[in-house]
């Protein structure tokens, strides 16, 4: 017998009081119909997502603030949107509303909202960590094209998983039980969904381990560890709840706890990524950006770095000889203080100035250049 299936269940519509008594006697739990407490839970969690949305809107309004751009705001916003759609699925799946009318389509809410977007949430984090690994560890670009390909892979793989489950009989996955106004999620489906989540986050752990030596200016490693701890704690809680308390949606305290845990954890991930640069943008706008640029210089290859003044610095990618500007202006002076560190293939002309290609500039061995290059765009550091 799977959750919410029993040969003695009546098939006609029953009153709320009868439903509570029937479910309590059938499954040995203190069943409780959705009531004011469930509505409050929906409102509180919705408010939490609203606060996160306000933070992201502020970040987008200050997109030119370089510490914010360094957080890859597009991917962070997609992580937030997947968390929001996951929450909408939880409203129905965790029994916070009466499953009638549009809410009675269990497979839609369970499979295409809750399951799909928990996977998308994990997949977006995987892509974000992979981009960091590719740029900082592999020293390879993560271009706009790479982003599009990664996003397409996330969508195709996760939608394919859901399509396969959609084609499987409802009795083996998710079905609606009209007499109880409840969704029956089979144990096999639960275990399969949980195993796939664990696989995704184990993949995240491998990438996080590879990020351990990333420069401290970005704090990506410690931030990633915090995100991983939060999600693993949530996965443990979800596994215990779905396997040991398989009728938790009938018990109001357990379903409220589950929804709040999911909402808190998914929002916390976004806050761990964005809260600090947003706070610095609010309270220490100029001073923090200046400090951030100084640390950015200090963290990279010092033999290929030079300070021009308190505001301007340039970084050289010694693989492709690209120029990445941290200057607030479009034209800056580059002083090469240690020319012996450049590869022998570099030209040794003594040109004092000139306009160089901002993407693939081959530098001469001169002491000073007047170089025109685009402003430093940390969000595009994946496109070096």
C-alpha positions as CSV (number, residue, x, y, z in Angstrom):
1,X,0.0,0.0,0.0
2,X,1.3,3.4,-1.0
3,X,0.5,6.7,0.7
4,X,-3.2,7.7,0.4
5,X,-4.3,4.3,-1.1
6,X,-6.6,1.9,0.8
7,X,-9.3,-0.3,-0.3
8,X,-11.7,1.1,2.2
9,X,-11.5,4.7,1.0
10,X,-14.8,6.0,-0.2
11,X,-14.9,7.5,-3.7
12,X,-17.6,10.2,-3.1
13,X,-16.9,13.8,-1.9
14,X,-16.7,13.9,1.9
15,X,-17.0,16.8,4.4
16,X,-13.9,18.4,5.8
17,X,-14.5,16.9,9.3
18,X,-15.1,13.5,7.9
19,X,-11.9,13.8,5.8
20,X,-9.8,14.6,8.9
21,X,-11.3,11.7,10.8
22,X,-10.9,9.2,7.9
23,X,-7.3,10.2,7.2
24,X,-6.4,10.0,10.9
25,X,-7.9,6.6,11.3
26,X,-6.5,5.2,8.1
27,X,-2.9,6.4,8.4
28,X,-2.5,6.7,12.2
29,X,-1.7,10.4,12.1
30,X,-3.3,13.6,13.4
31,X,-4.6,14.8,10.1
32,X,-5.5,18.4,9.7
33,X,-7.3,20.2,6.8
34,X,-5.7,23.4,5.4
35,X,-6.7,26.3,7.6
36,X,-5.6,29.8,8.6
37,X,-2.2,28.5,9.8
38,X,-1.5,27.2,6.3
39,X,-2.5,30.6,4.8
40,X,-0.2,32.4,7.2
41,X,2.6,30.0,6.1
42,X,2.0,30.8,2.5
43,X,2.1,34.5,3.2
44,X,5.2,34.4,5.4
45,X,7.1,32.4,2.8
46,X,5.8,34.6,0.0
47,X,7.1,37.6,1.9
48,X,10.5,36.0,2.2
49,X,10.6,35.5,-1.6
50,X,9.4,39.1,-1.9
51,X,12.4,40.4,0.1
52,X,14.8,38.4,-2.0
53,X,13.2,39.8,-5.1
54,X,13.6,43.4,-3.8
55,X,17.3,42.7,-3.2
56,X,17.7,41.4,-6.7
57,X,15.9,44.4,-8.2
58,X,18.2,46.7,-6.2
59,X,21.2,44.7,-7.6
60,X,19.9,45.0,-11.2
61,X,19.4,48.8,-10.6
62,X,23.1,49.0,-9.5
63,X,24.4,46.6,-12.2
64,X,27.3,48.8,-12.9
65,X,28.7,48.4,-9.4
66,X,31.6,46.1,-10.0
67,X,31.3,43.8,-6.9
68,X,27.7,43.1,-7.9
69,X,28.5,42.4,-11.5
70,X,31.1,39.9,-10.4
71,X,28.4,37.7,-8.9
72,X,27.0,36.9,-12.3
73,X,23.6,38.4,-11.7
74,X,21.8,36.7,-14.6
75,X,22.5,33.2,-13.3
76,X,21.8,34.3,-9.7
77,X,18.4,35.6,-10.8
78,X,17.7,32.3,-12.6
79,X,18.5,30.5,-9.4
80,X,16.0,32.7,-7.6
81,X,13.3,32.1,-10.2
82,X,13.7,28.4,-10.0
83,X,13.4,28.6,-6.2
84,X,10.2,30.7,-6.5
85,X,8.6,28.1,-8.9
86,X,9.7,25.3,-6.6
87,X,7.8,27.1,-3.8
88,X,4.7,27.4,-5.8
89,X,4.8,23.7,-6.3
90,X,5.2,23.2,-2.6
91,X,1.9,25.1,-1.9
92,X,0.0,22.2,-3.5
93,X,2.3,19.3,-2.7
94,X,2.6,20.1,1.0
95,X,-1.2,20.4,1.4
96,X,-1.5,24.1,2.2
97,X,-4.6,24.5,0.0
98,X,-7.6,22.3,-0.7
99,X,-6.8,20.2,-3.7
100,X,-9.8,21.1,-5.8
101,X,-10.3,22.9,-9.1
102,X,-6.8,23.8,-10.6
103,X,-5.0,22.6,-7.5
104,X,-6.2,19.0,-8.1
105,X,-3.8,18.5,-11.0
106,X,-1.2,16.7,-8.8
107,X,1.2,15.7,-11.5
108,X,1.5,19.2,-12.7
109,X,2.4,20.6,-9.3
110,X,4.5,17.8,-8.1
111,X,6.4,16.9,-11.3
112,X,6.5,20.2,-13.3
113,X,6.9,22.6,-10.4
114,X,8.3,21.0,-7.3
115,X,10.5,18.3,-8.8
116,X,11.5,20.1,-12.0
117,X,12.6,23.3,-10.3
118,X,14.4,21.6,-7.4
119,X,16.5,20.0,-10.2
120,X,16.8,23.3,-12.1
121,X,17.8,25.0,-8.9
122,X,20.6,22.5,-8.4
123,X,21.6,22.5,-12.0
124,X,21.9,26.3,-12.1
125,X,24.3,26.1,-9.1
126,X,26.3,23.4,-10.9
127,X,26.7,25.7,-14.0
128,X,27.6,28.6,-11.8
129,X,30.3,26.7,-10.0
130,X,31.5,25.1,-13.3
131,X,31.9,28.6,-14.8
132,X,34.1,29.6,-11.9
133,X,36.1,26.4,-12.2
134,X,36.6,26.9,-15.9
135,X,37.8,30.5,-15.5
136,X,39.9,30.4,-12.4
137,X,41.2,26.8,-12.4
138,X,41.2,25.8,-16.1
139,X,42.1,29.4,-17.3
140,X,39.6,29.1,-20.1
141,X,36.8,31.5,-21.1
142,X,33.1,30.9,-20.2
143,X,31.5,32.9,-23.0
144,X,28.0,34.1,-23.6
145,X,27.7,31.1,-26.0
146,X,28.8,28.8,-23.2
147,X,26.1,30.3,-21.0
148,X,23.4,29.6,-23.6
149,X,24.6,26.1,-24.2
150,X,24.7,25.4,-20.4
151,X,21.2,26.8,-20.0
152,X,19.9,24.7,-22.9
153,X,21.4,21.6,-21.3
154,X,19.8,22.3,-18.0
155,X,16.4,22.7,-19.6
156,X,16.7,19.7,-21.9
157,X,18.0,17.3,-19.3
158,X,15.5,18.2,-16.6
159,X,12.5,18.5,-18.9
160,X,13.4,15.1,-20.4
161,X,13.4,13.6,-16.9
162,X,10.0,15.0,-16.2
163,X,8.6,14.0,-19.6
164,X,9.6,10.4,-19.0
165,X,7.8,10.5,-15.6
166,X,4.8,12.2,-17.2
167,X,4.4,9.2,-19.6
168,X,4.6,6.7,-16.8
169,X,1.3,5.6,-15.3
170,X,0.0,7.9,-12.5
171,X,-0.4,4.9,-10.2
172,X,3.3,4.5,-10.3
173,X,4.3,8.1,-9.9
174,X,1.8,10.8,-8.8
175,X,-2.0,10.6,-8.8
176,X,-5.0,12.4,-7.4
177,X,-7.3,10.7,-4.9
178,X,-10.6,12.5,-5.4
179,X,-12.3,11.1,-2.3
180,X,-9.5,12.4,0.0
181,X,-8.7,15.5,-2.1
182,X,-5.0,14.5,-1.8
183,X,-2.1,13.7,-4.0
184,X,-0.7,10.2,-3.8
185,X,3.1,10.3,-4.4
186,X,4.4,6.7,-4.5
187,X,7.5,5.8,-2.5
188,X,9.3,4.7,-5.6
189,X,8.9,8.1,-7.2
190,X,10.0,9.8,-4.0
191,X,13.2,7.8,-3.7
192,X,14.0,8.2,-7.4
193,X,13.6,12.0,-7.1
194,X,15.7,12.2,-3.9
195,X,18.5,10.0,-5.4
196,X,18.7,12.3,-8.4
197,X,18.9,15.4,-6.2
198,X,21.7,13.8,-4.2
199,X,23.6,13.0,-7.4
200,X,23.3,16.6,-8.5
201,X,24.6,18.0,-5.2
202,X,27.4,15.4,-5.1
203,X,28.5,16.9,-8.4
204,X,28.3,20.3,-6.8
205,X,30.7,19.1,-4.0
206,X,33.3,18.0,-6.6
207,X,33.2,21.5,-8.2
208,X,33.4,23.2,-4.9
209,X,36.5,21.2,-3.9
210,X,38.1,22.5,-7.1
211,X,37.2,26.1,-6.2
212,X,39.2,26.0,-3.0
213,X,42.1,28.0,-4.3
214,X,40.1,30.8,-5.9
215,X,41.3,34.4,-5.1
216,X,39.9,35.8,-1.9
217,X,38.5,38.9,-3.4
218,X,35.5,37.0,-4.8
219,X,35.1,34.8,-1.7
220,X,33.6,32.2,-4.0
221,X,35.0,29.2,-2.1
222,X,33.7,30.1,1.3
223,X,30.4,31.3,-0.2
224,X,30.2,27.9,-2.0
225,X,30.9,25.9,1.1
226,X,28.1,27.8,2.9
227,X,25.6,27.2,0.1
228,X,26.6,23.5,0.1
229,X,26.1,23.1,3.8
230,X,22.7,24.7,3.7
231,X,21.5,22.5,0.8
232,X,22.9,19.3,2.3
233,X,21.1,20.0,5.6
234,X,17.9,20.6,3.6
235,X,18.5,17.3,1.6
236,X,18.9,15.3,4.8
237,X,15.7,16.9,6.2
238,X,13.8,16.2,2.9
239,X,15.1,12.6,2.8
240,X,14.0,11.9,6.4
241,X,10.7,13.6,6.0
242,X,9.7,11.9,2.7
243,X,10.9,8.4,3.7
244,X,10.1,8.2,7.4
245,X,7.2,10.6,7.7
246,X,5.5,9.7,4.4
247,X,2.2,11.2,5.5
248,X,3.7,14.5,6.6
249,X,1.4,16.5,4.3
250,X,-1.6,15.4,6.5
251,X,0.0,16.7,9.7
252,X,0.0,20.5,9.8
253,X,3.1,21.0,11.9
254,X,5.2,18.8,9.6
255,X,4.0,20.3,6.4
256,X,4.5,23.8,7.6
257,X,8.0,22.9,8.8
258,X,8.8,21.4,5.4
259,X,7.6,24.4,3.4
260,X,9.4,26.9,5.7
261,X,12.6,24.8,5.5
262,X,12.5,24.7,1.7
263,X,11.8,28.5,1.4
264,X,14.4,29.5,4.0
265,X,17.1,27.4,2.4
266,X,16.5,28.3,-1.2
267,X,16.3,32.1,-0.3
268,X,19.4,31.8,1.9
269,X,21.4,30.5,-1.1
270,X,20.6,33.7,-3.1
271,X,21.4,35.9,0.0
272,X,24.7,34.1,0.5
273,X,25.6,35.1,-3.1
274,X,24.2,38.6,-3.3
275,X,23.7,40.1,0.2
276,X,27.2,41.3,1.0
277,X,27.9,43.2,-2.3
278,X,24.4,44.6,-2.1
279,X,25.0,45.8,1.5
280,X,28.3,47.3,0.5
281,X,26.7,49.0,-2.4
282,X,24.2,50.6,0.0
283,X,26.5,51.6,2.9
284,X,30.1,51.7,1.6
285,X,29.7,52.3,-2.1
286,X,32.9,54.0,-3.1
287,X,35.3,52.7,-0.3
288,X,34.3,49.1,-0.7
289,X,34.6,49.1,-4.5
290,X,38.1,50.7,-4.2
291,X,39.1,48.1,-1.6
292,X,37.6,45.3,-3.8
293,X,39.7,46.5,-6.8
294,X,42.8,46.6,-4.6
295,X,42.2,43.0,-3.5
296,X,41.5,41.9,-7.0
297,X,44.9,43.2,-8.0
298,X,46.7,41.6,-5.0
299,X,45.0,38.2,-5.5
300,X,46.2,37.8,-9.1
301,X,49.7,37.4,-10.7
302,X,51.6,40.2,-9.1
303,X,54.4,40.0,-11.7
304,X,51.9,40.8,-14.4
305,X,50.0,43.4,-12.4
306,X,50.7,47.0,-11.8
307,X,49.0,49.8,-10.0
308,X,48.6,53.0,-12.0
309,X,47.0,55.1,-9.2
310,X,44.5,54.5,-6.4
311,X,41.7,54.1,-8.9
312,X,43.2,52.3,-11.9
313,X,44.8,49.0,-12.5
314,X,44.9,46.5,-15.2
315,X,45.2,42.7,-15.2
316,X,46.8,40.6,-17.9
317,X,45.7,37.2,-18.8
318,X,49.1,35.7,-19.7
319,X,47.6,32.9,-21.7
320,X,45.8,35.0,-24.3
321,X,47.4,38.3,-23.6
322,X,44.0,39.9,-23.1
323,X,43.6,43.1,-21.2
324,X,41.0,43.4,-18.5
325,X,40.5,46.9,-17.2
326,X,39.6,47.9,-13.7
327,X,39.7,51.5,-14.7
328,X,36.5,53.7,-14.4
329,X,37.5,55.4,-17.7
330,X,37.8,54.1,-21.2
331,X,41.5,55.0,-21.6
332,X,44.3,54.3,-19.1
333,X,48.0,54.1,-18.9
334,X,49.6,50.7,-18.4
335,X,53.1,50.6,-16.8
336,X,54.9,47.3,-17.2
337,X,57.2,47.0,-14.2
338,X,58.5,43.5,-14.8
339,X,58.9,43.0,-18.5
340,X,61.1,39.9,-18.1
341,X,58.1,37.9,-16.9
342,X,56.5,38.1,-20.4
343,X,57.0,35.1,-22.7
344,X,59.8,35.4,-25.3
345,X,57.3,35.4,-28.1
346,X,56.2,38.9,-27.2
347,X,57.4,41.7,-29.5
348,X,60.3,43.8,-28.1
349,X,59.6,47.0,-29.9
350,X,59.9,50.2,-27.9
351,X,56.7,51.9,-28.9
352,X,55.7,54.3,-26.3
353,X,52.0,54.4,-27.1
354,X,49.3,53.2,-29.4
355,X,45.8,51.8,-29.6
356,X,45.7,48.0,-29.0
357,X,43.0,45.5,-29.7
358,X,41.1,45.3,-26.4
359,X,40.6,41.5,-26.6
360,X,43.7,40.0,-28.2
361,X,46.4,42.7,-27.8
362,X,50.0,41.6,-28.2
363,X,52.0,43.8,-25.9
364,X,55.4,45.2,-26.7
365,X,58.2,45.4,-24.2
366,X,57.9,49.2,-23.7
367,X,57.7,50.8,-20.3
368,X,54.5,52.7,-20.9
369,X,51.5,52.3,-23.3
370,X,48.5,54.5,-23.8
371,X,45.9,51.7,-24.2
372,X,42.2,52.1,-25.1
373,X,40.1,49.3,-23.6
374,X,36.6,48.7,-22.3
375,X,35.8,49.2,-18.7
376,X,36.3,46.2,-16.4
377,X,33.2,44.2,-16.3
378,X,33.4,41.4,-13.6
379,X,30.2,39.9,-14.8
380,X,32.0,39.3,-18.1
381,X,35.2,37.9,-16.5
382,X,33.9,34.6,-17.9
383,X,34.3,36.2,-21.3
384,X,38.0,37.1,-21.2
